[in-house]
């Protein structure tokens, strides 16, 4: 599997992937029903100056997952979708990890992710990545330093009524992130190489 950033000229790939989702998966991705025309309009209105789209590609160069980072000032809002036949294969987590690194490189202080309450896979992924559900007061606690949320957060999350949407959030700060950025800034690469290559190299080193 290869993960890289898409460019505006690949808008058609984004549209084709989202259109291939069935009604249930569209509801999970957009937190509401989406017709074909609504998806085409959504993709057409995407402002590539304010959004980053990362795609996961299989060995045949087919898009099997997408994650979008929307610029909200000091926060990056994430939206994830994975092809049904690629779930439980680590695609969502790989996309999320790359997106969190991209958000940090872009100078974001926090990330947030909203999903419908019955989207249990996305809720589990958010917790595994250290994001915590917002409290009733609308505030979120925790940071991405933890791999999982505290047990109390999980229990509180699980007791929520399965209606509406749930927003998860986390702060992009920890010694781990500081080390990653220091290594990124100290890693030389040719001016002709793209940033994705540098990020890929960095992530490989950090996983070792």
ZAGU-563482 format. One record per residue (C-alpha): x, y, z; residue in one letter. Coordinates in steps of 0.05 Angstrom, whole numbers, plus 32768, in hexadecimal, padded with zeros to 4 digits. Example, Ala and Ser with C-alpha at 12.3 -4.5 7.8 and 13.67 -1.06 7.14 Angstrom:
2
REC     xx     yy     zz   code
REC   80F6   7FA6   809C      A
REC   8111   7FEB   808F      S
***
This chain:
208
REC     xx     yy     zz   code
REC   8000   8000   8000      X
REC   8019   8045   7FEE      X
REC   8001   8085   800E      X
REC   800C   80C8   7FED      X
REC   7FEE   810D   7FE7      X
REC   7FBF   8118   7FAC      X
REC   7FC1   8157   7F81      X
REC   7F87   817F   7F65      X
REC   7F8F   815D   7F21      X
REC   7F7B   811C   7F43      X
REC   7F38   8137   7F59      X
REC   7F18   8101   7F2E      X
REC   7F37   80CA   7F58      X
REC   7F18   80E8   7F96      X
REC   7ED4   80EC   7F75      X
REC   7ED8   80A5   7F5A      X
REC   7EEB   8088   7F9E      X
REC   7EB4   80AC   7FC3      X
REC   7E80   809A   7F8E      X
REC   7E92   8051   7F95      X
REC   7E7D   8052   7FDF      X
REC   7E38   8036   7FEC      X
REC   7E01   805D   8011      X
REC   7E17   8042   8055      X
REC   7E60   8054   804C      X
REC   7E4F   8099   8030      X
REC   7E27   80A6   806F      X
REC   7E63   8091   8099      X
REC   7E92   80BE   8071      X
REC   7E67   80FC   806D      X
REC   7E3B   80F2   80AB      X
REC   7DFE   80F8   807E      X
REC   7DE1   80DB   803F      X
REC   7E03   80EF   7FFE      X
REC   7DE9   80E6   7FB8      X
REC   7E18   80DF   7F7C      X
REC   7E0B   8127   7F69      X
REC   7E19   813E   7FB0      X
REC   7E5C   811A   7FB0      X
REC   7E6F   8136   7F6C      X
REC   7E5E   817C   7F84      X
REC   7E85   8171   7FC4      X
REC   7EC4   815C   7F9F      X
REC   7EBC   8194   7F6C      X
REC   7EB9   81C8   7FA4      X
REC   7EF7   81AE   7FC8      X
REC   7F29   81E7   7FD0      X
REC   7F6E   81C8   7FC9      X
REC   7F8D   8205   7FE9      X
REC   7F69   81F4   802A      X
REC   7F68   81A9   8029      X
REC   7F9A   8170   8026      X
REC   7F84   812D   800A      X
REC   7FAD   80EF   8018      X
REC   7F9E   80AF   7FF3      X
REC   7FAE   8066   8001      X
REC   7FBD   803F   7FC1      X
REC   7FC0   7FF4   7FB8      X
REC   7FF4   7FCF   7F8D      X
REC   7FCB   7FDE   7F4F      X
REC   7FC9   8028   7F5E      X
REC   7F80   8027   7F71      X
REC   7F68   8057   7FA7      X
REC   7F53   802D   7FE4      X
REC   7F4E   8064   8017      X
REC   7F4D   80B0   801E      X
REC   7F58   80E0   8057      X
REC   7F4B   812B   8051      X
REC   7F6A   8161   807C      X
REC   7F41   81A1   807C      X
REC   7F63   81E1   8094      X
REC   7F3F   81FF   80D0      X
REC   7F74   822E   80E8      X
REC   7F9D   820D   811F      X
REC   7F73   81CD   8116      X
REC   7F70   819B   80DE      X
REC   7F2D   8178   80D6      X
REC   7F34   8130   80BD      X
REC   7F04   8106   8093      X
REC   7F14   80BE   8083      X
REC   7EF7   8089   8054      X
REC   7F12   8044   8045      X
REC   7EF9   8014   8010      X
REC   7ECE   7FDC   8030      X
REC   7EFB   7FA4   8017      X
REC   7F39   7FC6   8034      X
REC   7F20   7FCE   807B      X
REC   7F43   7FAB   80B5      X
REC   7F82   7FAD   808B      X
REC   7FA2   7FEA   80AC      X
REC   7F8F   801B   8075      X
REC   7F69   804B   80A2      X
REC   7FA0   804C   80D7      X
REC   7FD7   8057   80A3      X
REC   7FB0   8091   8085      X
REC   7FA4   80AE   80CA      X
REC   7FED   80AA   80DE      X
REC   8003   80CC   809E      X
REC   7FCD   8102   80A6      X
REC   7FE2   8111   80EE      X
REC   8029   811A   80D8      X
REC   8013   8146   809E      X
REC   7FE9   8170   80CE      X
REC   8024   817A   80FC      X
REC   8052   818D   80C2      X
REC   801E   81C0   80AC      X
REC   8022   81DF   80F1      X
REC   7FDF   81C9   810C      X
REC   7FD7   81C6   8157      X
REC   7F9B   8197   8158      X
REC   7F74   8167   812D      X
REC   7F2A   8155   8130      X
REC   7F00   811F   8111      X
REC   7EB4   8117   8111      X
REC   7E8E   80D7   8102      X
REC   7E48   80BD   810B      X
REC   7E3E   8099   814D      X
REC   7E33   8055   812E      X
REC   7E75   8057   8109      X
REC   7E98   802A   813B      X
REC   7ED6   801D   810F      X
REC   7EE5   8067   8109      X
REC   7ED9   8072   8153      X
REC   7F09   803A   8164      X
REC   7F3D   8056   8134      X
REC   7F37   809C   8152      X
REC   7F42   8080   8198      X
REC   7F7D   8056   8181      X
REC   7F9D   8095   8165      X
REC   7F97   80B7   81A8      X
REC   7F5B   80E4   8197      X
REC   7F26   80ED   81CC      X
REC   7EDC   80FB   81C6      X
REC   7EC4   8141   81D5      X
REC   7EA4   814C   8219      X
REC   7E5E   8167   8221      X
REC   7E7D   81AC   8229      X
REC   7E9B   81A5   81E4      X
REC   7EE3   819F   81FA      X
REC   7F12   8165   81ED      X
REC   7F4A   814C   8218      X
REC   7F88   8123   820A      X
REC   7FBF   8125   81D8      X
REC   7FDC   80F9   81A2      X
REC   8013   80E2   81D1      X
REC   7FE7   80A8   81E6      X
REC   7FD8   806E   81B7      X
REC   7F94   8064   81D7      X
REC   7F64   808E   81FE      X
REC   7F5D   8086   8249      X
REC   7F2D   8050   825F      X
REC   7EFF   8085   827B      X
REC   7EFB   80A7   8238      X
REC   7EE9   8066   8216      X
REC   7EB2   8057   8248      X
REC   7E95   809C   8243      X
REC   7E97   8097   81F7      X
REC   7E75   8053   81F7      X
REC   7E3B   806D   8221      X
REC   7E28   80A1   81EF      X
REC   7DE5   8097   81CD      X
REC   7DF0   807E   8186      X
REC   7DD2   80BA   8163      X
REC   7DF1   80F6   8140      X
REC   7E3C   8100   813A      X
REC   7E77   80FC   8169      X
REC   7EB4   8128   8162      X
REC   7EF9   8110   8177      X
REC   7F34   813F   8181      X
REC   7F7C   813F   8198      X
REC   7FB7   816E   81A0      X
REC   7FF4   8163   8175      X
REC   8028   8168   81AB      X
REC   8057   8137   81CC      X
REC   80A2   8127   81CE      X
REC   8094   80F5   8196      X
REC   807A   812B   8167      X
REC   80B4   8159   8179      X
REC   80E5   8122   8167      X
REC   80C1   8114   8125      X
REC   80C3   815D   8111      X
REC   810B   8165   8124      X
REC   811D   8129   80F8      X
REC   80F2   8143   80C0      X
REC   8114   8187   80C0      X
REC   8159   8167   80C3      X
REC   814C   8134   808C      X
REC   816B   814E   804B      X
REC   8149   813F   8008      X
REC   8150   8159   7FC2      X
REC   8128   8197   7FB0      X
REC   8108   816D   7F7A      X
REC   80EE   8139   7FAB      X
REC   80A8   8142   7FC4      X
REC   8095   814A   800D      X
REC   8070   8108   800D      X
REC   80B1   80E4   7FFF      X
REC   80D2   8106   803B      X
REC   8097   80F6   8067      X
REC   8097   80AE   8051      X
REC   80E1   80A8   8061      X
REC   80D7   80C7   80A5      X
REC   809D   809A   80B6      X
REC   80C4   805C   80A2      X
REC   80FE   8072   80CF      X
REC   80CF   8081   810A      X
REC   80AF   803D   8104      X
REC   80F2   8019   8107      X
***
